Amino acid sequence: MVAIDEDRAIVRFLVPGPDHEKQWWIALMRRDGSLAWVQPLSGQLAANEGVTGIEIIQDAVTVMTSTFVGDDPELELHGFALADGARRFEIAHGQGFASGVANDGARRFDLRVHYPASLGVRPTAELVATSSTKQLWRASIPISPAPGPDPTLVDDSLAVRVESGDDDHASWWVFERSSGTVRGELQARVQSCSDGARWFVRSDDGLLLVDPKTVATRDAVPAALQAADLVGTWMLDDCAVIPGAVVVLASRGYRKAMVAFDLETFAPLGHVELGAAYVGNNGFDPMPARMHAKPAFPVMTHDGAREIMVIDPIAGQLLERWGGNDDGRIGYAFMDWSGGYLASTTHTLAVVDTRSASLAGLATIPEDVSLGSQQIVGSTLWLPPTGPLRLGARAPRLIDLSAAASEDLRGAVLFDVHAIAPSPVRGRAQCPDTTAPLTGPGTGSDGTLGPVAQSRLPTWDLDILHEAARMHACAPGSAPSLLLAWYVMEDDRPLRNDYALVLVENTSHGPPTFTIVQASRHANNREWTVGVSPHSNREVVRSFDHRPTRREIDAFLAQSDWHFDHDWGRVLAGNVLDAEWMAATGHSPWRSFPKGIERPD
């Protein structure tokens, strides 16, 4: 369902079954459920994550379909007059998949990518612009697009990111919107943000402000952030534009923060620490391009729970925070509209009012109803008619997002969610599942790997390592943490991993506990993890009610797959720290790395 205005919407009908692709229907539905016109179509609707197959262009509705011819899908764009459904055009886009779409109201811009079946043949891509009556231009892109919400519309340009040899980097191609002429190319990271007038792209050195006409760049925010009251150095992960500021998502270990910078001077304005959480529904590109002045967004904690946070990044305040109840949960539908944000819970549709930072139930909806941003126009949300469906016989459900609901309905959301004290997790961290893989933008590459120094201590940010170890030991941020041993191993690919053995002492709750944590990471990642396969019997976190003995440490090392010598790769550097080992166990180290690697204290 694609809303046109408060009185009309485009609806796609199909009859489920083995032949549903042979014929289905697109119609203009009025708010009373009657149909102004109906047109048949066939094939698949060319839509996937981030790509919608139906777009309204001025006085026309355009629909992209996909039909397999042999092993390759053939894309075709259909145009119909909104007034009476008259067919205006059928434009063959060629073989491939619909990889992205953008709409500026007057034109539709489709990104098509073709992956040839022949080995050794590179994928090709094409950008196609179409008006309400005809195709305007085509522009070839010789490299396949990278994943993401492209094309990006900014000023009179549009930008498309294409793949590079590094998954975390991209080459941005910038086109003039009216002609498809290439304006330039930019090498950067894959994350970006724009309010339609300003365009920021993340690079290895930080956040760049890009001139869309010349593709010239200006340094805006450094990659390594240091701000008042932010302890240590935080790394830039993504960005979003809000009125008067650009807000960056920053990480330090598992912790996240939002930091606001002035749009003109890029002076820091304020920040909010979010605790140990993953932001957004997409770890690859977690933040939308633009947000309200008081942004709301979904987060996932390390125990897998979903929450909603509302912040004022300029004032430096975490305004509200909600989590799911035992019998309810926060859904994955989360989208913005002119007055705030729309969120789904198990039984309700809820509105986050960013003026008051409140969350209130607005309607109850069936669990099988899906929500999409194209169902919102102004402050009206269109929901499809309920079954059994008879074309033109049942009215859709229209919800005024700005209207005041009854008190019972406004409070219905509390059956699914509850308010959490709006304070960030600063001390005791939540305990993650050690069998869960680490996800999120904090795992991104920090650049090309250099030589490894053979020294007593590694050249890592040890504060982040100890923060991760305390988290997996379920200990507060003040708990003593000792690095007992470390090493770096690399094979011929080359794949390089860092390993650390840490002992955390926790006296915050009753008798002390001593937890051994074996942490690891790819050497080009910032985050540390203790994740193992759910099918593995290895235990990489083990707690004791006493200082672990020699036998207990040896047993832990043997079953956790710790190495003191070459194994799947070569040990480039490593060391057992004598003083720390003695403090942790009461004995001098009885294990060491080979001569030439072990460094004497």
N, C-alpha and C positions, 0 to 999 in steps of 0.2 A: 504494500500500500504506500503510495506516494502522495502526500497532501499538496494540493494546489493553493487553496485558500480555505476559509472557514466554511465554504459551501460545497467545495468539489474536491475529489481525490481520484487519482488513477489507481485502479485495482486490477491485480492479475488473478484470474481464476484458472484452476485446473482440476481435472478429475483424477485422483490418485489411481495408479495401476500401471501395468506394463507398457501401455501405449500413451502415457500422459504427455510424452514429448512430441507425439505426432500432431496433436492439436490442443491448444489452450487458448485462452481469451484475455484480451486486455480491454478494459472498459472505463468510462468516466462515470463515477458514482456520485450522486448528490447526497446531501446529509440525511435525507429521508430514506435512503436506500435505493431509490429509483435510478435507472441507468439512462444516461443521455445517449450513449452509443456503445457498441461492442464491435471489436475487430478480432478475427482469429489469427493466430500465429502458430509456428511449429519450431521444433528444436529446443535446446536448453536456453534458459535465461542466462546470459553470460555475466554472472555475478559470483563473487567470492569475498573473502575477508578484505574489507577496505575498498571494495569495488562494487558499485551498484549498477545493474543493467538498465535501469530506467531513469531518465533525466528529463526535467521540464526545461525547454529552451524557448523563451518568449511565448509565442502562441502555439507551440507544438510540444508533443510528447515524443521522446525518442527512446527506442528500445534496442538493445544489443542482444542478438541471439547467436548461438553456437550450434553448428550441426557437423557431426563427424562425417568426413568423406574419406573412406579408407582409414588410415591411422591418424589422420590430422584433423583437428577441428577447423571449420571455416566460420569466420566471424562475419556477421552482416548487421548493419545498422538500419532500423526501420523508423520512419518519421510519419506522424499522424497529426492532423489539425486538432487542436483542443476543442474547437467549437463544434465540429460535427464528426470527428474521427476519420475524415477523408485521408487516404494515403497520399503522402507527399513525396516520399523517396524510399528507395531500398539501395543502400550503398554497400558493396562488398569490401570488407576491410582486409580480407586475405586469411591465410592460415595462421594459426596461433591461438594464444589465450589473451583475454582481457586482463591486463596487469594493473591498470590504474585508470582513473577517470577524474576529471575536474570540470566544474561548471561555473562560469562567471555570469550566468543569467542570459547572455546573448549568444554564447558559443559553448559547445561541448568539446572537451579535449580528451581523446582516448589514447591510452598507451597499450599497444599490442606487441607481444613478444612471441617469437616462433622458435621452438627448440627442434631442430632437424633430427630425424631418426637416424641419419647417417653418422657414423663415428667420425670424429675429427672435424666436423663442420660446426662452426661457431654459431651460437644463437644470434638472431637478429631482432631488432625492435623498430617500431615506427610510432610516431606521434601523429594523430589525425585530428584536425579541427573541423567541426561541422556547425552550421547555423541552423535556424529553424526551417530552412528551405533547401540547403545544399551543402555539399562538401566544400570547404574553403581552402585547405592546404594539407599536404603531407610532408613530414620531415623524417628522414631516416636516422636511426640511432644504431651504430654498428656494434654496440656492446649491450648485452641484455641488462634490463633494469634491476637494481637491487631491491630487496623487499622494503616496503614502506608506503606511506600515504602520498603518493605522487600522482599527477604532477602538482607542484606547489605554485599557487598563484600569488604573485607579488608585483604591485604596480602594474606596468603594461607588459610584464614578462611572465614566463612560467619556467620552472626549473624541474629537472628530472635527475635523480641519482642513478648511476649505473654501477655495475659491479667492478670491484678491483680484486687484486690478488689476496688482500686481507679482508676478512669478513667484516671487520669493524671500520673499514675505510670505504670511501666511495668517490667517484668522479661525478661532479655535478655539471650537467649541461644546461645552459640557460638559453631560452628561445624568446624572440619577440612574439608577442601573443597574436598580433594581427596578421603576420606574414609567415611565421614559422622559421624565420632567419635565425641562425645560431649566433648568439651574442658573445659567447665565451664558455670556458670550461674552468672548473675549480676542483682542486684535490683537497678533500677534507674527510671528516668522519661522517657517519650516516645520520647523526641526530641534527635536527634543525628546528626552528620555530619562526613564525611570521604572523603579523596582524594584518597582512595584505598590503601594508605600506613599508614596513621594515622587515628585513630578512636576516636572521642570524643562523650561522652554521658552526657546528663544533669542529675544531681542528685539534691536532696534537698539542698545540700551544695554548688553547683556550677557546673562547667564543669569539667568532669573527662577525662583524657587521658587514654585509655584502651589498654593494650598489648593484641592483638588478639590471641597470642599463649598460654598465661598463664591466661588471663582474670584478671590480676593484674591491679590496677588503680593507678593513680597519680593525685593529685589535680592540676588543670590547671588555672581555673578562678573562683573566688568566686561568689556565687549567688547574693550577694549584691554588686553592682559595685559602686566604687567611683573613678573618674578620674578627671584630671585637666580640668577646665572649664565646667564640668558637675555639675550643681547645685543639691545638694541633693543625695540621694541614689537611684540607678536604679536597677531593678530586671532583671536577665537573663531569656530570654524566649526561645531562639533557637540559632543555630550556623551554620556557613558555613566555609569551608576551601578555602582560596585563596592563590596564590603563596606567600610564606613567612609569612603568618599570618592566625590565626583563627579569624573570625569575629563573634561577638555575637550580636544578636538582643536583646536590652534591653528596658524596659518600666518603665515609672514613671507616674502613673496615665494614662491618655490617650496618653501621648507623647511617642514617640519611638525614639530610637537612634541606630546606628550601631557603635560598638566599636571594634577596631582591636588590637590583642595581638600577640606578636612574637611567632612563632611556636616552638622555642626551649626554650626560657627563660620565656615566657608568660608575659613579660613586656608590659604594654600598649604602643601602637604606635600612635594611633590617634582615633578620633571619629567624627561622623557626626550626628547632631540632625535632625530628619525627621519631627518634628511637630506632630500634632494629626492625626495619620493615622494608618490603618491596613496594614500590609505588606504581600504580596503574595496572592495567590488564595486559600490558605488553612489555616484557623485559627488554625487547630489542629497541623499542621507541616508546618509553613509558609515559611521556607527557604529551598532551595535545599541543597544537601550534599556538593557540591562544586560550586564555582563561579569564574568568571574572576577576574583579579587584580583590575579592575574598574567595580564593579558589577552594573548591571542594574536589576530592578525588578518592578513589578506592585504594586501599593498601592491603597487603597480605603480610601477616606476621610469620615468624619462623615456625610456629606450630601449625601453620596452614589456615589460620582463621582470617576471615575477611573483615575489614573495618572501613569506615568512611571517616575522613578527617576534613575539617574546615579550618583554614588558617587565614591570618592577615599577615602576609610576609613583610610588608613595609613597617607595620607596627611591631612585628616580631612576636605575634601571639598565635598560639594554638587555641582556636575558639571553641570547637566542639569535636567530639570523637565518639563514634558509635560502633558497637560490635554486635554480632549475632547472638541470639538466645539459644537455649538447648533445643527448642522445638521450631526455631526459625533461623533464617540466615539472610545475608545480604547477597543479592543476585549479581549476575555479571552485566546486566544492562545498566549503563551509567552514561548519561549524555547531558549536554548543556542546552539551555534555551535562554531566551532573552532575560528571564527573571531569576535564573539560578540554575539548578541541576535537577535532573530526574533520575531516580534510582529505583530499582526493583528489589523487593524482599520476597520472602516465601509466599506471602498472601496479599501483599499490598503494592501499590504504586505510591512512591513517596517523593516529595519535593523538598530539596534543600534550598532555603531562601538565603541567599548570600548577603542580604542586607542585615538580617537578624541572626544569621548563622544557625537557624533552627531547622529541624527535620520534622516533617509532619506527614502523616498518611493522607493521601488525596483520594484514593479509590481502591477498591478491592478488584482484583483481576484474576481470571482463570490462570492456572499454572502453565498451560500450554501456549499462552499468548506471547509472541515474540515482539520486541520493541526495537525500532530503528529510528535514527535521526530524521529520516525523510518523512516520518509520520507526524512530525511537528511542523507547524507553520504559525508564526507569531506566538501566541500563547495557547494554541489549540492543538491537542493531541488526538489523532485519529486512530481508533482501534477497529479492526475488521468486525463484521457482523458475526454473531455466534451461530453455530450450526443447529439444526441441519440447514445448509445453505440452499436457497433458491434464488437464482440471479434476479436482482431487482425487487425481491420480496421482503428482505430483512434490512433494517437500517443499521449503519455502523454506530459505534459508540464514540461520541465526541466528548473530550474532557477539557474543561477550561483550567489550564494550569495556574492561572492567577486568581481563580475564585476561591473563596473561603469554604472549606468543607465543614460538615457537622463535627462537633466535638468528639463524638464517638468514632467517626471515621478518621479524624486527625490523630486520634490516639491509638487507632488500630495497629499502626506500625510498631507500637511497643510490645505487641505479642511476638514480633520477630526480632527486634533489636533492642538494645539497652544503651544508655549513655555511659561512657567511660570518663572518669575524671580527666579533663582536658589538660594533661601535663605529659610531656614527652618522657620516654623511658631513658633515664639518665643513669640510674644506679644498677639495680638488679635486672639483668637482661632476661628475656624469655628464653626458655631452653628449646633449641631446635631439635628436630628429629635427625639423628645422626645417619639414618639410612636415606634421607631425602637429598636429592642432588641440589647443589647450590645454583640458584637462578637469579636473574636480575642484571641490571646494567653495570653493577659494580664488578662484574667479572670481565670487563672489557680489557683489551690489550693496552699496555702502557708504552708500547713502542718496540723497536728492535732490541734484541738481547745483546748485551756486550759480554766481555770477559768476566769471569768470576774470580774475585780476590780470595786467596787462601789466607785467612786471618782467624783470629780468635773468635770474633763475632761476625755474623753475616752483615751485609750492607743493606738489609731490609729495614723497613719501618717497624721496629720492634713493638711500638705502642699498639699498632693495629693487630699484630700477632697476639699480644697479650690480651687485648680486648676480645678477640675471637676465642681464645682459650678460656677466658672467664665465662663467656657466654655458653660454651659447650659444657663447662663445669657447673653451670647454673649458679654462678657466684656473682656477688656485687662488683661494681667497678673498682672498689677499693681493695679487693682481695689480693694478697701477695701472690705473684706469679713468677716462676723461675724457668728460664730457658735452660734445659739440661744438655741438649745436644741438637745438632742441625747438620744437614748436608744438602748438596745440590747434585742431581743425577741427570745425565743427558745421553740419548742414543744417537744413532746415525741419521735420523730423519731430517733435522734434529728436533727431538722433543725434550724439553728441559723442565724438570719439576723441582720445587723446593719442598723440603721436609723439616719439621720441627717437633721436638719432644719437650713438652711443657708440664710442669707440676703446679697446680693451683691449690692454695690453702684457703678454705672458707670457714670462718668462725662466726658468721653473721646469724646463724640459726642453731643454737644449742652447741653440742660438742663439735669440735672441728672435723671437717672432712678433707681428705687429700685426694685430688683427682689428677690422674695422668691423662694428658691429651696429646694424641699424635695428629698434628695438623699438616695439611699438604695443599699445594696449589700448583697450577701451571706457572712457570716463572714469569710469564708476561701478564699475569693477573694481579690485581690488587688484593682481592679477597682470599681468605683462607677457608678451607672446608675440612670437615672430617668425614665427609660422605663416603659410604661404601655401598656396594650393590645390596639390595634387599635379599639377594640369594646367597650372600657371603656370610660366613660365620665369624669373620674378623670383628674384633671389638677394638675400637680406636679411642674410646673414652671409658675409663674404669676408675671408680671411686673406692676409697678405703676410709675406715674410721681411725686409722693410725698412719704414721709415715710408712710408705711401702717398703717392704724388706727386699733384700737382694733377690731372693727366690721369686717374689711377686713381680718385681720389675723385669726379671729375665723371662718370666712366663708371659707377661704383657707384650714385651718386644717380640717374642717368638711367634705369638699368634696374630699380632697386628701387622706383620710383614715389614718390620723396620730392618734396614740394612746398615751394616758397618763396613761393607765392601762393595765392589762392583757387582751388579746383578743384571737387570734388564738394560742397564746402560752403565756408563762410566761415572764414578764419583768424581766430580770436578773439584769439590771443596767440601770440607766438613770438619766438625770438631766436637769433642765432649768437653764441656766447661767444668773444670775441676772444682772450683769454689762453689758453684751452684749445685753440682752433683752432691758434694759433701753436705751442703746445707739442707738438701732435700732428703737425703738418705742416712746421713750420719757416718758415711763411709767414703773413702776415696774411690774414684771411678775404677771399676773393674772391667769396663769395656772401652774400646778405643777404635779409631780409624787406622788404616795402614800407615806405616812410616812414609813421610812425604806429604801426607794429607793432614793427619792430626797435628794441631798446633799446640805446643807446650804453653801453659799459663805463665 
